[in-house]
């Protein structure tokens, strides 16, 4: 099915909100009954950990092998233990050596369409640096999502991402590529700065900024437990924030809404 959507979650600033956001996107799509492939391109492997993969999980090939064409995505994908319906290409230290391999830049862009029948959606988590591995994700993505922590330096990081896409990806590698969505994270409505950041982002990128996601201890606890935050603490404020923020990105109603609509139709 050519309608497979590839999401890349990016922002070069370090910090966990990028991976937390990628994991929520995987979980939200899987809850809608989509078959999701998560690709962890960060050598720290944080998305891999968050999806429940441990050192004991059997892995025959990893994300780096797919980028270098030593394995196909279906060969390397393993079931995500904490998200039923999702598979993952594990992020490992092998990714560190790929920034010297220019051929990886088009690897996912060219390979993912070949496996479109296997998955309905792909979510790629990128490393903090804007090196070749991140460019490979940006070249493959249909939808680029920037997770922007509400801090002043986040503007500079976002501007840099926008600039790199405009200079290196949009001209030829993926014509017209841009940042499609911005998710403000680590938001505290009591802080004037945070409100200013969201206002400024909305002004600079009208129609592309989601509702903000609050800072929460649950995000860290969920990581330690190897789960997306909405799986670990489904009733938490941060899970509700993510559901609201991701709804326009995914563009379909929550399954509960569909179920109740069907119930009313048959009642």
TAVENZI-V608568 format. One record per residue. N is the residue number from 0. RES is the residue in three letters. PHI is phi as a letter, one per 40 degrees, with the letter a starting at -180 (* if undefined). PSI is psi in radians with two decimals (NA if undefined). D_FIRST is the distance of its C-alpha to the first C-alpha in Angstrom with 1 decimal. Layout:
# TAVENZI-V608568
n=(N:N)
res=(RES:RES)
phi=(PHI:PHI)
psi=(PSI:PSI)
d_first=(D_FIRST:D_FIRST)
This chain:
# TAVENZI-V608568
n=(0:1:2:3:4:5:6:7:8:9:10:11:12:13:14:15:16:17:18:19:20:21:22:23:24:25:26:27:28:29:30:31:32:33:34:35:36:37:38:39:40:41:42:43:44:45:46:47:48:49:50:51:52:53:54:55:56:57:58:59:60:61:62:63:64:65:66:67:68:69:70:71:72:73:74:75:76:77:78:79:80:81:82:83:84:85:86:87:88:89:90:91:92:93:94:95:96:97:98:99:100:101:102:103:104:105:106:107:108:109:110:111:112:113:114:115:116:117:118:119:120:121:122:123:124:125:126:127:128:129:130:131:132:133:134:135:136:137:138:139:140:141:142:143:144:145:146:147:148:149:150:151:152:153:154:155:156:157:158:159:160:161:162:163:164:165:166:167:168:169:170:171:172:173:174:175:176:177:178:179:180:181:182:183:184:185:186:187:188:189:190:191:192:193:194:195:196:197:198:199:200:201:202:203:204:205:206:207:208:209:210:211:212:213:214:215:216:217:218:219:220:221:222:223:224:225:226:227:228:229:230:231:232:233:234:235:236:237:238:239:240:241:242:243:244:245:246:247:248:249:250:251:252:253:254:255:256:257:258:259:260:261:262:263:264:265:266)
res=(UNK:UNK:UNK:UNK:UNK:UNK:UNK:UNK:UNK:UNK:UNK:UNK:UNK:UNK:UNK:UNK:UNK:UNK:UNK:UNK:UNK:UNK:UNK:UNK:UNK:UNK:UNK:UNK:UNK:UNK:UNK:UNK:UNK:UNK:UNK:UNK:UNK:UNK:UNK:UNK:UNK:UNK:UNK:UNK:UNK:UNK:UNK:UNK:UNK:UNK:UNK:UNK:UNK:UNK:UNK:UNK:UNK:UNK:UNK:UNK:UNK:UNK:UNK:UNK:UNK:UNK:UNK:UNK:UNK:UNK:UNK:UNK:UNK:UNK:UNK:UNK:UNK:UNK:UNK:UNK:UNK:UNK:UNK:UNK:UNK:UNK:UNK:UNK:UNK:UNK:UNK:UNK:UNK:UNK:UNK:UNK:UNK:UNK:UNK:UNK:UNK:UNK:UNK:UNK:UNK:UNK:UNK:UNK:UNK:UNK:UNK:UNK:UNK:UNK:UNK:UNK:UNK:UNK:UNK:UNK:UNK:UNK:UNK:UNK:UNK:UNK:UNK:UNK:UNK:UNK:UNK:UNK:UNK:UNK:UNK:UNK:UNK:UNK:UNK:UNK:UNK:UNK:UNK:UNK:UNK:UNK:UNK:UNK:UNK:UNK:UNK:UNK:UNK:UNK:UNK:UNK:UNK:UNK:UNK:UNK:UNK:UNK:UNK:UNK:UNK:UNK:UNK:UNK:UNK:UNK:UNK:UNK:UNK:UNK:UNK:UNK:UNK:UNK:UNK:UNK:UNK:UNK:UNK:UNK:UNK:UNK:UNK:UNK:UNK:UNK:UNK:UNK:UNK:UNK:UNK:UNK:UNK:UNK:UNK:UNK:UNK:UNK:UNK:UNK:UNK:UNK:UNK:UNK:UNK:UNK:UNK:UNK:UNK:UNK:UNK:UNK:UNK:UNK:UNK:UNK:UNK:UNK:UNK:UNK:UNK:UNK:UNK:UNK:UNK:UNK:UNK:UNK:UNK:UNK:UNK:UNK:UNK:UNK:UNK:UNK:UNK:UNK:UNK:UNK:UNK:UNK:UNK:UNK:UNK:UNK:UNK:UNK:UNK:UNK:UNK:UNK:UNK:UNK:UNK:UNK:UNK:UNK:UNK:UNK:UNK:UNK:UNK)
phi=(*:c:c:c:b:b:b:b:b:b:i:c:c:c:h:c:c:c:c:d:c:c:c:c:c:d:c:c:c:c:c:c:g:c:c:b:b:c:b:c:c:c:c:c:g:c:c:d:c:c:c:g:c:b:c:c:c:c:b:c:a:b:d:d:c:c:c:c:g:c:a:c:d:c:c:c:c:b:c:c:d:c:b:d:g:b:b:a:c:c:c:b:c:d:c:c:c:c:c:b:b:d:c:c:c:b:d:c:d:c:c:c:c:c:b:c:c:c:b:c:a:b:b:b:c:b:c:c:c:c:c:c:c:c:c:c:c:c:c:c:c:c:b:b:b:b:c:b:c:c:b:c:c:c:d:c:c:c:d:c:c:d:c:c:c:c:c:b:b:c:c:a:c:a:d:g:d:a:c:c:b:b:b:c:b:f:c:b:c:c:c:d:d:c:c:c:d:c:c:c:c:c:c:c:b:d:g:b:b:c:c:c:b:c:c:a:c:d:c:c:c:c:c:c:c:g:a:c:c:c:c:c:b:c:c:c:d:c:c:c:c:c:d:c:c:c:d:c:c:c:g:b:c:c:d:d:c:c:d:c:c:c:c:c:c:c:c)
psi=(2.05:-0.12:0.26:2.28:2.30:2.06:2.36:2.24:2.14:2.68:2.25:-0.30:2.36:3.07:2.73:-0.14:-0.44:-0.85:-0.66:-0.75:-0.75:-0.75:-0.67:-0.65:-0.76:-0.86:-0.72:-0.72:-0.74:-0.67:-0.43:0.13:0.23:2.54:2.05:2.33:2.10:2.25:2.03:1.86:0.17:2.21:-0.32:-0.39:0.47:-0.64:-0.70:-0.82:-0.74:-0.40:0.17:0.09:2.31:3.12:-0.37:-0.20:2.31:2.20:2.13:-0.49:2.81:3.09:-0.73:-0.64:-0.57:-0.69:-0.56:0.14:0.41:-0.25:2.68:2.85:-0.78:-0.57:-0.62:-0.33:2.39:2.69:2.42:1.94:-0.61:-0.01:1.65:2.38:-0.12:2.57:2.84:2.45:2.01:2.41:2.19:3.04:-0.27:-0.41:-0.43:-0.56:-0.10:-0.21:-0.10:0.19:1.52:-0.43:-0.31:-0.30:-0.55:0.09:-0.89:-0.66:-0.71:-0.56:-0.67:-0.70:-0.46:-0.35:0.36:-0.44:-0.34:-0.58:2.69:-0.55:2.70:2.36:2.11:2.19:2.36:2.75:2.86:-0.53:2.63:0.93:-2.92:-0.61:-0.71:-0.71:-0.63:-0.68:-0.76:-0.54:-0.45:-0.30:2.45:-0.56:2.11:2.16:2.15:2.17:1.97:1.93:2.48:1.31:2.68:-0.68:-0.23:-0.57:-0.85:-0.73:-0.74:-0.75:-0.70:-0.73:-0.81:-0.75:-0.78:-0.73:-0.79:-0.67:-0.68:-0.43:-0.85:-0.60:-0.78:-0.63:-0.71:1.54:2.29:0.12:2.54:3.06:2.07:-0.65:2.53:2.16:1.91:2.20:3.02:0.72:2.37:1.86:-0.26:-0.27:2.19:-0.73:-0.79:-0.73:-0.69:-0.73:-0.83:-0.72:-0.77:-0.75:-0.76:-0.63:-0.75:-0.51:1.12:2.40:-0.03:-0.01:2.18:3.06:2.59:2.73:2.20:2.71:2.48:2.43:-0.54:-0.56:-0.71:-0.73:-0.66:-0.69:-0.80:-0.57:-0.03:0.76:2.63:2.66:-0.57:-0.32:-0.71:-0.78:1.27:-0.46:0.08:2.69:-0.64:-0.60:-0.71:-0.71:-0.78:-0.70:-0.75:-0.73:-0.67:-0.33:-0.85:-0.46:-0.77:-0.55:0.34:2.70:2.74:2.55:-0.60:-0.69:-0.68:-0.77:-0.80:-0.59:-0.74:-0.67:-0.77:-0.63:-0.63:-0.32:NA)
d_first=(0.0:3.8:5.4:6.5:10.2:12.9:16.3:19.5:22.7:25.7:29.4:31.9:34.5:35.0:35.0:32.8:31.1:28.2:27.3:28.2:25.8:22.9:23.7:23.8:20.4:19.0:21.1:20.3:16.6:17.2:19.7:17.2:15.5:12.6:12.1:13.6:14.6:17.9:19.3:23.1:24.5:28.0:30.5:32.1:29.2:29.7:26.1:26.1:29.3:28.2:25.3:28.1:28.1:31.7:33.8:33.8:30.0:29.2:27.1:26.6:25.1:24.6:22.8:25.4:24.6:21.0:22.3:24.8:22.4:24.7:21.8:18.0:16.3:15.7:19.4:20.7:18.9:21.3:21.1:22.4:25.6:26.1:22.6:21.2:17.4:17.5:17.8:19.8:20.7:24.4:26.5:29.7:32.7:31.1:29.3:32.7:33.3:30.1:31.6:33.6:30.6:29.3:26.5:24.6:24.1:21.1:19.9:17.1:16.1:15.7:14.6:11.8:9.3:10.3:9.4:6.0:5.5:8.9:8.8:7.8:10.6:13.1:16.7:19.2:22.9:25.1:28.8:31.5:32.4:30.7:30.7:28.2:26.1:25.7:25.0:22.2:20.5:21.3:20.0:16.5:16.4:14.8:17.3:20.7:22.8:26.5:28.5:32.0:35.0:37.7:40.1:41.7:40.3:36.7:37.2:38.0:35.0:32.7:34.4:34.0:30.2:29.9:32.2:30.4:27.0:28.9:30.8:28.6:24.9:24.7:26.8:24.6:22.5:20.1:21.7:22.7:21.8:24.0:24.6:22.7:24.3:27.5:28.4:32.2:33.1:36.4:37.6:41.1:42.1:45.8:45.6:46.2:44.4:41.1:41.4:42.3:39.3:36.9:38.8:38.7:35.0:34.4:36.8:35.3:31.6:31.8:28.8:27.1:29.3:28.4:31.1:32.9:32.7:36.0:37.4:37.7:39.2:36.5:34.0:36.3:37.1:33.4:32.9:35.9:34.4:31.1:29.1:27.3:30.0:28.4:28.3:31.9:33.4:31.3:34.3:35.2:35.6:33.3:30.5:31.0:31.1:27.7:26.2:27.7:26.7:23.1:22.5:22.2:20.0:17.4:18.2:18.1:21.2:22.5:21.9:25.7:25.7:23.1:25.2:28.4:27.1:26.1:29.4:31.3:29.5:30.7:34.0)
